[in-house]
């Protein structure tokens, strides 16, 4: 079994912008820059043979490489936030690619929860003891104008999740070039 997801690696120059911005945030459990990524489809725990079949199918995927821009900061979790992230500006090409990959994964029997795709890059995972709510909301208000420069990921990646005592680590196990169709 392997816990995995499909997504984009964040280019180093965009990661540097995120890191610089995340240092201004009053939270304890910030993500290291090597963990910055954009998840397109979370696959969960899957048998290796299923992931091998998906890998073969992904080698034949041809899709235009979307040009993306990170925009604004946000929280997931409502009144009990658990995720602080940079959002992604609306992008129809990204939404089409995500839907296509989700459909492909379901075709291999992978149970993907049916929920709205909200593209983002996680900057920190939150626990109530990690932050002062007033300070966090003030920092978010100051960061709402955050925007990265545009970037075009030309490779889709299959990531493996390694759980650790000090948080997760993500390993790229396969890359799939996108084409500019």
N, CA and C atoms as an extended XYZ file, in Angstrom:
543
Properties=species:S:1:pos:R:3:atomname:S:1:resname:S:1:resid:I:1 pbc="F F F"
N         0.848       -1.182        0.000 N   UNK     1
C         0.000        0.000        0.000 CA  UNK     1
C         0.892        1.243        0.000 C   UNK     1
N         0.381        2.245       -0.654 N   UNK     2
C         1.112        3.506       -0.715 CA  UNK     2
C         0.104        4.654       -0.677 C   UNK     2
N         0.374        5.624        0.173 N   UNK     3
C        -0.457        6.833        0.239 CA  UNK     3
C         0.093        7.794       -0.808 C   UNK     3
N        -0.781        8.260       -1.718 N   UNK     4
C        -0.273        8.998       -2.870 CA  UNK     4
C        -1.243       10.087       -3.327 C   UNK     4
N        -0.713       10.970       -4.165 N   UNK     5
C        -1.546       11.977       -4.823 CA  UNK     5
C        -0.879       12.413       -6.122 C   UNK     5
N        -1.684       12.988       -7.005 N   UNK     6
C        -1.195       13.572       -8.243 CA  UNK     6
C        -1.167       15.082       -8.080 C   UNK     6
N        -0.110       15.702       -8.562 N   UNK     7
C        -0.047       17.149       -8.420 CA  UNK     7
C         1.118       17.757       -9.165 C   UNK     7
N         1.316       19.036       -8.901 N   UNK     8
C         2.407       19.794       -9.496 CA  UNK     8
C         3.417       20.160       -8.421 C   UNK     8
N         4.693       20.043       -8.766 N   UNK     9
C         5.738       20.596       -7.921 CA  UNK     9
C         5.722       22.116       -8.103 C   UNK     9
N         6.089       22.822       -7.078 N   UNK    10
C         6.144       24.280       -7.150 CA  UNK    10
C         7.566       24.678       -7.548 C   UNK    10
N         7.706       25.493       -8.596 N   UNK    11
C         9.053       25.893       -9.025 CA  UNK    11
C         9.803       26.618       -7.898 C   UNK    11
N        11.124       26.468       -7.846 N   UNK    12
C        11.897       27.074       -6.759 CA  UNK    12
C        11.667       28.578       -6.585 C   UNK    12
N        11.540       29.333       -7.674 N   UNK    13
C        11.362       30.785       -7.520 CA  UNK    13
C        10.002       31.121       -6.908 C   UNK    13
N         8.985       30.302       -7.162 N   UNK    14
C         7.669       30.505       -6.538 CA  UNK    14
C         7.737       30.036       -5.082 C   UNK    14
N         8.431       28.922       -4.844 N   UNK    15
C         8.623       28.436       -3.476 CA  UNK    15
C         9.325       29.472       -2.610 C   UNK    15
N        10.290       30.189       -3.189 N   UNK    16
C        10.996       31.235       -2.441 CA  UNK    16
C        10.039       32.363       -2.061 C   UNK    16
N         9.120       32.716       -2.974 N   UNK    17
C         8.117       33.739       -2.655 CA  UNK    17
C         7.210       33.268       -1.517 C   UNK    17
N         6.795       32.000       -1.591 N   UNK    18
C         5.929       31.446       -0.543 CA  UNK    18
C         6.647       31.412        0.800 C   UNK    18
N         7.899       30.997        0.785 N   UNK    19
C         8.674       30.910        2.020 CA  UNK    19
C         8.829       32.291        2.656 C   UNK    19
N         9.153       33.269        1.848 N   UNK    20
C         9.299       34.634        2.346 CA  UNK    20
C         7.988       35.111        2.974 C   UNK    20
N         6.884       34.825        2.310 N   UNK    21
C         5.583       35.256        2.826 CA  UNK    21
C         5.186       34.468        4.081 C   UNK    21
N         5.498       33.169        4.104 N   UNK    22
C         5.088       32.346        5.249 CA  UNK    22
C         5.829       32.743        6.527 C   UNK    22
N         7.029       33.312        6.398 N   UNK    23
C         7.766       33.761        7.589 CA  UNK    23
C         7.042       34.886        8.316 C   UNK    23
N         6.139       35.565        7.622 N   UNK    24
C         5.384       36.670        8.222 CA  UNK    24
C         4.145       36.181        8.968 C   UNK    24
N         3.866       34.881        8.895 N   UNK    25
C         2.633       34.343        9.473 CA  UNK    25
C         2.869       33.828       10.888 C   UNK    25
N         1.962       34.150       11.819 N   UNK    26
C         2.145       33.783       13.234 CA  UNK    26
C         1.679       32.359       13.548 C   UNK    26
N         2.297       31.370       12.887 N   UNK    27
C         1.936       29.970       13.133 CA  UNK    27
C         3.206       29.163       13.341 C   UNK    27
N         3.065       28.036       14.030 N   UNK    28
C         4.236       27.247       14.413 CA  UNK    28
C         4.610       26.168       13.397 C   UNK    28
N         3.638       25.510       12.789 N   UNK    29
C         3.935       24.327       11.969 CA  UNK    29
C         3.928       24.647       10.479 C   UNK    29
N         4.852       25.494       10.067 N   UNK    30
C         4.947       25.875        8.657 CA  UNK    30
C         5.527       24.723        7.849 C   UNK    30
N         5.112       24.644        6.599 N   UNK    31
C         5.643       23.632        5.694 CA  UNK    31
C         7.030       24.047        5.218 C   UNK    31
N         7.964       23.101        5.143 N   UNK    32
C         9.259       23.428        4.545 CA  UNK    32
C         9.071       23.596        3.031 C   UNK    32
N         9.907       24.383        2.377 N   UNK    33
C         9.698       24.647        0.950 CA  UNK    33
C         9.710       23.394        0.085 C   UNK    33
N        10.438       22.363        0.498 N   UNK    34
C        10.450       21.131       -0.304 CA  UNK    34
C         9.097       20.418       -0.283 C   UNK    34
N         8.206       20.810        0.619 N   UNK    35
C         6.865       20.216        0.673 CA  UNK    35
C         5.828       21.012       -0.112 C   UNK    35
N         6.181       22.184       -0.630 N   UNK    36
C         5.206       22.969       -1.386 CA  UNK    36
C         4.818       22.219       -2.658 C   UNK    36
N         3.534       22.067       -2.862 N   UNK    37
C         3.007       21.389       -4.047 CA  UNK    37
C         1.551       21.809       -4.244 C   UNK    37
N         1.017       21.503       -5.402 N   UNK    38
C        -0.382       21.753       -5.710 CA  UNK    38
C        -1.025       20.404       -6.002 C   UNK    38
N        -1.859       19.920       -5.094 N   UNK    39
C        -2.526       18.632       -5.279 CA  UNK    39
C        -3.655       18.775       -6.288 C   UNK    39
N        -3.680       17.881       -7.268 N   UNK    40
C        -4.788       17.836       -8.220 CA  UNK    40
C        -5.774       16.739       -7.849 C   UNK    40
N        -5.257       15.567       -7.474 N   UNK    41
C        -6.122       14.459       -7.061 CA  UNK    41
C        -5.441       13.712       -5.916 C   UNK    41
N        -6.094       13.690       -4.754 N   UNK    42
C        -5.587       12.902       -3.633 CA  UNK    42
C        -6.072       11.473       -3.822 C   UNK    42
N        -5.144       10.530       -3.887 N   UNK    43
C        -5.472        9.131       -4.167 CA  UNK    43
C        -5.649        8.307       -2.898 C   UNK    43
N        -5.113        8.765       -1.777 N   UNK    44
C        -5.208        8.016       -0.531 CA  UNK    44
C        -4.304        6.799       -0.545 C   UNK    44
N        -4.609        5.845        0.338 N   UNK    45
C        -3.844        4.589        0.426 CA  UNK    45
C        -4.300        3.662       -0.691 C   UNK    45
N        -3.365        3.254       -1.544 N   UNK    46
C        -3.715        2.405       -2.681 CA  UNK    46
C        -2.752        1.234       -2.793 C   UNK    46
N        -3.271        0.083       -3.259 N   UNK    47
C        -2.375       -1.043       -3.528 CA  UNK    47
C        -1.383       -0.663       -4.632 C   UNK    47
N        -0.183       -1.177       -4.541 N   UNK    48
C         0.849       -0.840       -5.520 CA  UNK    48
C         0.452       -1.228       -6.935 C   UNK    48
N        -0.258       -2.359       -7.103 N   UNK    49
C        -0.628       -2.768       -8.462 CA  UNK    49
C        -1.605       -1.774       -9.102 C   UNK    49
N        -2.489       -1.181       -8.314 N   UNK    50
C        -3.413       -0.170       -8.840 CA  UNK    50
C        -2.628        1.066       -9.269 C   UNK    50
N        -1.673        1.480       -8.448 N   UNK    51
C        -0.862        2.649       -8.795 CA  UNK    51
C         0.025        2.378      -10.009 C   UNK    51
N         0.478        1.140      -10.175 N   UNK    52
C         1.269        0.797      -11.362 CA  UNK    52
C         0.419        0.889      -12.622 C   UNK    52
N        -0.843        0.436      -12.547 N   UNK    53
C        -1.750        0.547      -13.696 CA  UNK    53
C        -2.042        2.011      -14.013 C   UNK    53
N        -2.287        2.796      -12.985 N   UNK    54
C        -2.529        4.224      -13.180 CA  UNK    54
C        -1.292        4.886      -13.789 C   UNK    54
N        -0.120        4.510      -13.312 N   UNK    55
C         1.134        5.046      -13.842 CA  UNK    55
C         1.237        4.801      -15.346 C   UNK    55
N         0.921        3.598      -15.786 N   UNK    56
C         0.983        3.288      -17.222 CA  UNK    56
C         0.024        4.168      -18.014 C   UNK    56
N        -1.177        4.356      -17.491 N   UNK    57
C        -2.161        5.191      -18.180 CA  UNK    57
C        -1.716        6.656      -18.213 C   UNK    57
N        -1.124        7.116      -17.135 N   UNK    58
C        -0.696        8.517      -17.067 CA  UNK    58
C         0.442        8.821      -18.044 C   UNK    58
N         1.203        7.806      -18.415 N   UNK    59
C         2.290        8.020      -19.368 CA  UNK    59
C         1.769        8.446      -20.733 C   UNK    59
N         0.494        8.161      -21.006 N   UNK    60
C        -0.103        8.524      -22.293 CA  UNK    60
C        -0.942        9.795      -22.239 C   UNK    60
N        -1.018       10.438      -21.085 N   UNK    61
C        -1.832       11.651      -20.961 CA  UNK    61
C        -1.160       12.794      -21.715 C   UNK    61
N        -1.939       13.445      -22.548 N   UNK    62
C        -1.484       14.652      -23.237 CA  UNK    62
C        -2.472       15.753      -22.890 C   UNK    62
N        -1.950       16.819      -22.356 N   UNK    63
C        -2.801       17.939      -21.955 CA  UNK    63
C        -1.979       19.209      -22.016 C   UNK    63
N        -2.633       20.324      -22.278 N   UNK    64
C        -1.889       21.583      -22.260 CA  UNK    64
C        -1.400       21.905      -20.851 C   UNK    64
N        -0.213       22.444      -20.771 N   UNK    65
C         0.338       22.853      -19.475 CA  UNK    65
C        -0.306       24.181      -19.087 C   UNK    65
N        -1.058       24.218      -17.982 N   UNK    66
C        -1.733       25.465      -17.607 CA  UNK    66
C        -0.758       26.478      -17.009 C   UNK    66
N        -0.966       27.728      -17.322 N   UNK    67
C        -0.198       28.794      -16.683 CA  UNK    67
C        -0.961       29.214      -15.436 C   UNK    67
N        -0.297       29.122      -14.290 N   UNK    68
C        -0.940       29.332      -12.994 CA  UNK    68
C        -0.378       30.558      -12.294 C   UNK    68
N        -1.162       31.067      -11.366 N   UNK    69
C        -0.704       32.150      -10.504 CA  UNK    69
C        -1.320       31.941       -9.132 C   UNK    69
N        -0.491       32.003       -8.100 N   UNK    70
C        -0.991       31.936       -6.733 CA  UNK    70
C        -1.534       33.307       -6.367 C   UNK    70
N        -2.669       33.313       -5.659 N   UNK    71
C        -3.322       34.589       -5.353 CA  UNK    71
C        -4.053       34.508       -4.025 C   UNK    71
N        -3.653       35.334       -3.073 N   UNK    72
C        -4.338       35.427       -1.792 CA  UNK    72
C        -3.985       34.302       -0.840 C   UNK    72
N        -4.347       34.499        0.408 N   UNK    73
C        -4.159       33.494        1.453 CA  UNK    73
C        -5.520       33.099        1.982 C   UNK    73
N        -5.625       31.871        2.485 N   UNK    74
C        -6.902       31.420        3.019 CA  UNK    74
C        -6.728       30.346        4.063 C   UNK    74
N        -7.852       29.964        4.646 N   UNK    75
C        -7.906       28.925        5.672 CA  UNK    75
C        -8.934       27.884        5.272 C   UNK    75
N        -8.663       26.637        5.596 N   UNK    76
C        -9.670       25.577        5.535 CA  UNK    76
C        -9.993       25.196        6.967 C   UNK    76
N       -11.251       24.903        7.232 N   UNK    77
C       -11.644       24.425        8.545 CA  UNK    77
C       -12.665       25.287        9.250 C   UNK    77
N       -13.094       26.363        8.618 N   UNK    78
C       -14.135       27.203        9.216 CA  UNK    78
C       -13.718       27.787       10.550 C   UNK    78
N       -14.576       27.587       11.572 N   UNK    79
C       -14.323       28.153       12.903 CA  UNK    79
C       -13.121       27.505       13.590 C   UNK    79
N       -12.737       26.311       13.136 N   UNK    80
C       -11.568       25.614       13.690 CA  UNK    80
C       -10.573       25.367       12.555 C   UNK    80
N        -9.879       26.412       12.121 N   UNK    81
C        -9.001       26.259       10.959 CA  UNK    81
C        -7.890       25.243       11.204 C   UNK    81
N        -7.608       24.455       10.152 N   UNK    82
C        -6.557       23.440       10.255 CA  UNK    82
C        -5.531       23.555        9.132 C   UNK    82
N        -5.784       24.433        8.148 N   UNK    83
C        -4.898       24.543        6.999 CA  UNK    83
C        -4.823       26.006        6.565 C   UNK    83
N        -3.603       26.513        6.486 N   UNK    84
C        -3.345       27.865        5.989 CA  UNK    84
C        -2.675       27.712        4.630 C   UNK    84
N        -3.205       28.376        3.617 N   UNK    85
C        -2.717       28.138        2.263 CA  UNK    85
C        -2.716       29.393        1.399 C   UNK    85
N        -1.968       29.293        0.305 N   UNK    86
C        -2.035       30.274       -0.774 CA  UNK    86
C        -3.013       29.719       -1.795 C   UNK    86
N        -3.932       30.551       -2.229 N   UNK    87
C        -4.905       30.125       -3.228 CA  UNK    87
C        -4.309       30.179       -4.628 C   UNK    87
N        -5.062       29.637       -5.582 N   UNK    88
C        -4.673       29.662       -6.987 CA  UNK    88
C        -5.740       30.447       -7.737 C   UNK    88
N        -5.307       31.392       -8.560 N   UNK    89
C        -6.255       32.176       -9.350 CA  UNK    89
C        -7.067       31.232      -10.239 C   UNK    89
N        -8.359       31.521      -10.453 N   UNK    90
C        -9.197       30.656      -11.292 CA  UNK    90
C        -8.535       30.388      -12.643 C   UNK    90
N        -8.615       29.108      -13.055 N   UNK    91
C        -7.951       28.699      -14.282 CA  UNK    91
C        -8.732       27.550      -14.911 C   UNK    91
N        -9.472       27.788      -15.987 N   UNK    92
C       -10.271       26.731      -16.613 CA  UNK    92
C        -9.442       25.535      -17.080 C   UNK    92
N        -8.228       25.765      -17.585 N   UNK    93
C        -7.391       24.649      -18.044 CA  UNK    93
C        -7.001       23.748      -16.877 C   UNK    93
N        -6.713       24.340      -15.730 N   UNK    94
C        -6.390       23.557      -14.535 CA  UNK    94
C        -7.602       22.745      -14.094 C   UNK    94
N        -8.769       23.356      -14.088 N   UNK    95
C        -9.994       22.656      -13.679 CA  UNK    95
C       -10.282       21.477      -14.610 C   UNK    95
N       -10.088       21.661      -15.910 N   UNK    96
C       -10.323       20.559      -16.863 CA  UNK    96
C        -9.337       19.418      -16.629 C   UNK    96
N        -8.064       19.756      -16.425 N   UNK    97
C        -7.054       18.725      -16.181 CA  UNK    97
C        -7.361       17.977      -14.896 C   UNK    97
N        -7.719       18.688      -13.849 N   UNK    98
C        -8.037       18.047      -12.567 CA  UNK    98
C        -9.198       17.085      -12.732 C   UNK    98
N       -10.250       17.500      -13.413 N   UNK    99
C       -11.428       16.645      -13.616 CA  UNK    99
C       -11.050       15.410      -14.431 C   UNK    99
N       -10.238       15.596      -15.451 N   UNK   100
C        -9.801       14.469      -16.286 CA  UNK   100
C        -9.010       13.450      -15.460 C   UNK   100
N        -8.101       13.929      -14.624 N   UNK   101
C        -7.293       13.032      -13.791 CA  UNK   101
C        -8.148       12.330      -12.741 C   UNK   101
N        -9.099       13.046      -12.176 N   UNK   102
C       -10.010       12.454      -11.190 CA  UNK   102
C       -10.828       11.332      -11.833 C   UNK   102
N       -11.342       11.573      -13.021 N   UNK   103
C       -12.116       10.560      -13.748 CA  UNK   103
C       -11.239        9.355      -14.066 C   UNK   103
N       -10.010        9.614      -14.478 N   UNK   104
C        -9.081        8.527      -14.787 CA  UNK   104
C        -8.820        7.672      -13.542 C   UNK   104
N        -8.573        8.303      -12.404 N   UNK   105
C        -8.308        7.568      -11.160 CA  UNK   105
C        -9.515        6.727      -10.764 C   UNK   105
N       -10.705        7.286      -10.888 N   UNK   106
C       -11.917        6.512      -10.571 CA  UNK   106
C       -12.043        5.288      -11.473 C   UNK   106
N       -11.592        5.406      -12.708 N   UNK   107
C       -11.635        4.284      -13.642 CA  UNK   107
C       -10.785        3.103      -13.194 C   UNK   107
N        -9.846        3.351      -12.300 N   UNK   108
C        -9.016        2.278      -11.747 CA  UNK   108
C        -9.522        1.826      -10.382 C   UNK   108
N       -10.740        2.235      -10.048 N   UNK   109
C       -11.349        1.814       -8.792 CA  UNK   109
C       -10.908        2.614       -7.582 C   UNK   109
N       -10.248        3.730       -7.801 N   UNK   110
C        -9.798        4.569       -6.688 CA  UNK   110
C       -10.960        5.454       -6.257 C   UNK   110
N       -11.318        5.356       -4.989 N   UNK   111
C       -12.433        6.144       -4.460 CA  UNK   111
C       -12.006        7.576       -4.185 C   UNK   111
N       -12.440        8.482       -5.023 N   UNK   112
C       -12.125        9.901       -4.857 CA  UNK   112
C       -13.369       10.577       -4.288 C   UNK   112
N       -13.268       11.227       -3.132 N   UNK   113
C       -14.445       11.912       -2.583 CA  UNK   113
C       -14.963       12.963       -3.563 C   UNK   113
N       -16.265       13.064       -3.657 N   UNK   114
C       -16.875       14.060       -4.553 CA  UNK   114
C       -17.033       15.366       -3.788 C   UNK   114
N       -16.092       16.257       -4.018 N   UNK   115
C       -16.175       17.584       -3.415 CA  UNK   115
C       -15.539       18.581       -4.379 C   UNK   115
N       -15.856       19.827       -4.151 N   UNK   116
C       -15.364       20.883       -5.022 CA  UNK   116
C       -13.840       20.960       -4.951 C   UNK   116
N       -13.222       21.052       -6.109 N   UNK   117
C       -11.772       21.206       -6.200 CA  UNK   117
C       -11.415       22.650       -5.876 C   UNK   117
N       -10.607       22.831       -4.848 N   UNK   118
C       -10.146       24.159       -4.444 CA  UNK   118
C        -8.622       24.152       -4.503 C   UNK   118
N        -8.060       24.554       -5.641 N   UNK   119
C        -6.601       24.485       -5.767 CA  UNK   119
C        -5.906       25.433       -4.795 C   UNK   119
N        -4.843       24.923       -4.182 N   UNK   120
C        -4.120       25.698       -3.169 CA  UNK   120
C        -2.744       25.083       -2.927 C   UNK   120
N        -1.892       25.842       -2.280 N   UNK   121
C        -0.591       25.354       -1.817 CA  UNK   121
C        -0.566       25.561       -0.308 C   UNK   121
N        -0.471       24.464        0.437 N   UNK   122
C        -0.472       24.547        1.901 CA  UNK   122
C         0.821       25.192        2.397 C   UNK   122
N         0.646       26.200        3.257 N   UNK   123
C         1.785       26.870        3.883 CA  UNK   123
C         2.011       26.376        5.304 C   UNK   123
N         0.918       25.967        5.979 N   UNK   124
C         1.036       25.485        7.359 CA  UNK   124
C        -0.194       24.674        7.716 C   UNK   124
N         0.013       23.662        8.546 N   UNK   125
C        -1.100       22.947        9.175 CA  UNK   125
C        -1.259       23.536       10.564 C   UNK   125
N        -2.484       23.678       10.996 N   UNK   126
C        -2.762       24.403       12.234 CA  UNK   126
C        -3.380       23.506       13.291 C   UNK   126
N        -2.987       23.764       14.518 N   UNK   127
C        -3.644       23.229       15.712 CA  UNK   127
C        -3.965       24.438       16.573 C   UNK   127
N        -5.028       24.385       17.372 N   UNK   128
C        -5.400       25.561       18.173 CA  UNK   128
C        -4.256       26.126       19.010 C   UNK   128
N        -3.375       25.276       19.507 N   UNK   129
C        -2.269       25.762       20.342 CA  UNK   129
C        -1.181       26.455       19.523 C   UNK   129
N        -1.248       26.325       18.192 N   UNK   130
C        -0.193       26.848       17.322 CA  UNK   130
C        -0.328       28.325       16.971 C   UNK   130
N        -1.473       28.941       17.275 N   UNK   131
C        -1.669       30.310       16.799 CA  UNK   131
C        -2.661       31.063       17.669 C   UNK   131
N        -2.546       32.367       17.619 N   UNK   132
C        -3.518       33.255       18.242 CA  UNK   132
C        -4.498       33.649       17.138 C   UNK   132
N        -5.804       33.362       17.290 N   UNK   133
C        -6.766       33.628       16.209 CA  UNK   133
C        -6.770       35.077       15.723 C   UNK   133
N        -6.644       36.022       16.630 N   UNK   134
C        -6.661       37.435       16.223 CA  UNK   134
C        -5.424       37.757       15.387 C   UNK   134
N        -4.249       37.308       15.856 N   UNK   135
C        -3.014       37.544       15.099 CA  UNK   135
C        -3.079       36.891       13.723 C   UNK   135
N        -3.614       35.656       13.679 N   UNK   136
C        -3.696       34.944       12.410 CA  UNK   136
C        -4.610       35.680       11.434 C   UNK   136
N        -5.776       36.104       11.881 N   UNK   137
C        -6.697       36.799       10.982 CA  UNK   137
C        -6.138       38.150       10.536 C   UNK   137
N        -5.401       38.829       11.407 N   UNK   138
C        -4.740       40.077       11.009 CA  UNK   138
C        -3.687       39.802        9.929 C   UNK   138
N        -2.909       38.743       10.119 N   UNK   139
C        -1.881       38.386        9.133 CA  UNK   139
C        -2.519       37.999        7.804 C   UNK   139
N        -3.636       37.275        7.864 N   UNK   140
C        -4.338       36.908        6.631 CA  UNK   140
C        -4.840       38.144        5.905 C   UNK   140
N        -5.387       39.084        6.644 N   UNK   141
C        -5.883       40.316        6.026 CA  UNK   141
C        -4.741       41.056        5.324 C   UNK   141
N        -3.572       41.081        5.951 N   UNK   142
C        -2.418       41.733        5.320 CA  UNK   142
C        -1.945       40.953        4.098 C   UNK   142
N        -2.126       39.630        4.108 N   UNK   143
C        -1.636       38.786        3.020 CA  UNK   143
C        -2.618       38.553        1.897 C   UNK   143
N        -3.809       39.124        1.986 N   UNK   144
C        -4.805       38.876        0.945 CA  UNK   144
C        -4.341       39.375       -0.418 C   UNK   144
N        -3.454       40.355       -0.438 N   UNK   145
C        -2.950       40.859       -1.709 CA  UNK   145
C        -1.798       40.042       -2.269 C   UNK   145
N        -1.428       38.954       -1.580 N   UNK   146
C        -0.318       38.130       -2.062 CA  UNK   146
C        -0.637       37.582       -3.451 C   UNK   146
N         0.321       37.669       -4.337 N   UNK   147
C         0.200       37.051       -5.659 CA  UNK   147
C         1.604       36.689       -6.129 C   UNK   147
N         1.734       35.486       -6.633 N   UNK   148
C         3.013       35.076       -7.207 CA  UNK   148
C         3.048       35.545       -8.656 C   UNK   148
N         4.200       35.430       -9.236 N   UNK   149
C         4.271       35.606      -10.678 CA  UNK   149
C         3.657       34.384      -11.343 C   UNK   149
N         3.329       34.469      -12.624 N   UNK   150
C         2.782       33.302      -13.317 CA  UNK   150
C         3.861       32.225      -13.481 C   UNK   150
N         3.419       30.979      -13.486 N   UNK   151
C         4.320       29.858      -13.742 CA  UNK   151
C         3.547       28.776      -14.472 C   UNK   151
N         4.275       27.999      -15.275 N   UNK   152
C         3.649       26.958      -16.085 CA  UNK   152
C         4.302       25.627      -15.762 C   UNK   152
N         3.648       24.810      -14.919 N   UNK   153
C         4.218       23.486      -14.634 CA  UNK   153
C         4.099       22.615      -15.883 C   UNK   153
N         5.210       22.122      -16.365 N   UNK   154
C         5.164       21.310      -17.580 CA  UNK   154
C         5.172       19.817      -17.280 C   UNK   154
N         5.135       19.474      -15.986 N   UNK   155
C         5.186       18.074      -15.569 CA  UNK   155
C         4.170       17.818      -14.462 C   UNK   155
N         3.380       16.784      -14.639 N   UNK   156
C         2.497       16.265      -13.600 CA  UNK   156
C         3.308       15.233      -12.822 C   UNK   156
N         3.145       15.181      -11.513 N   UNK   157
C         3.913       14.229      -10.702 CA  UNK   157
C         2.997       13.344       -9.874 C   UNK   157
N         3.437       12.100       -9.681 N   UNK   158
C         2.820       11.185       -8.728 CA  UNK   158
C         3.685       11.257       -7.478 C   UNK   158
N         3.074       11.666       -6.372 N   UNK   159
C         3.785       11.834       -5.107 CA  UNK   159
C         3.435       10.703       -4.149 C   UNK   159
N         4.423       10.296       -3.377 N   UNK   160
C         4.213        9.371       -2.266 CA  UNK   160
C         4.289       10.176       -0.974 C   UNK   160
N         3.391        9.878       -0.044 N   UNK   161
C         3.366       10.560        1.249 CA  UNK   161
C         4.081        9.683        2.271 C   UNK   161
N         5.085       10.246        2.924 N   UNK   162
C         5.780        9.570        4.020 CA  UNK   162
C         5.381       10.269        5.314 C   UNK   162
N         4.766        9.528        6.225 N   UNK   163
C         4.389       10.109        7.517 CA  UNK   163
C         5.598       10.097        8.438 C   UNK   163
N         5.764       11.174        9.174 N   UNK   164
C         6.875       11.255       10.112 CA  UNK   164
C         6.457       11.928       11.399 C   UNK   164
N         7.305       11.806       12.392 N   UNK   165
C         7.030       12.386       13.708 CA  UNK   165
C         6.889       13.905       13.629 C   UNK   165
N         7.604       14.523       12.697 N   UNK   166
C         7.592       15.985       12.580 CA  UNK   166
C         6.824       16.447       11.345 C   UNK   166
N         5.888       15.637       10.886 N   UNK   167
C         5.087       16.014        9.717 CA  UNK   167
C         5.356       15.105        8.534 C   UNK   167
N         4.620       15.340        7.478 N   UNK   168
C         4.756       14.531        6.273 CA  UNK   168
C         5.918       15.013        5.415 C   UNK   168
N         6.412       14.071        4.621 N   UNK   169
C         7.402       14.370        3.586 CA  UNK   169
C         6.842       13.797        2.294 C   UNK   169
N         7.053       14.508        1.187 N   UNK   170
C         6.487       14.085       -0.091 CA  UNK   170
C         7.611       13.737       -1.056 C   UNK   170
N         7.489       12.561       -1.656 N   UNK   171
C         8.499       12.069       -2.592 CA  UNK   171
C         7.865       11.923       -3.970 C   UNK   171
N         8.505       12.475       -4.982 N   UNK   172
C         8.042       12.285       -6.352 CA  UNK   172
C         8.491       10.898       -6.795 C   UNK   172
N         7.525       10.055       -7.184 N   UNK   173
C         7.869        8.702       -7.630 CA  UNK   173
C         7.758        8.548       -9.141 C   UNK   173
N         7.048        9.465       -9.806 N   UNK   174
C         6.952        9.428      -11.271 CA  UNK   174
C         6.566       10.813      -11.775 C   UNK   174
N         7.071       11.145      -12.950 N   UNK   175
C         6.735       12.403      -13.613 CA  UNK   175
C         6.125       12.107      -14.976 C   UNK   175
N         5.192       12.956      -15.387 N   UNK   176
C         4.499       12.817      -16.661 CA  UNK   176
C         4.523       14.171      -17.358 C   UNK   176
N         5.267       14.280      -18.457 N   UNK   177
C         5.344       15.573      -19.139 CA  UNK   177
C         3.987       15.971      -19.720 C   UNK   177
N         3.680       17.238      -19.581 N   UNK   178
C         2.496       17.790      -20.233 CA  UNK   178
C         2.960       18.413      -21.546 C   UNK   178
N         2.042       18.534      -22.473 N   UNK   179
C         2.404       19.154      -23.748 CA  UNK   179
C         1.655       20.462      -23.906 C   UNK   179
N         2.210       21.335      -24.691 N   UNK   180
C         1.536       22.602      -24.980 CA  UNK   180
C         0.722       22.437      -26.260 C   UNK   180
N        -0.415       21.770      -26.123 N   UNK   181
C        -1.274       21.518      -27.293 CA  UNK   181
C        -1.999       22.769      -27.712 C   UNK   181
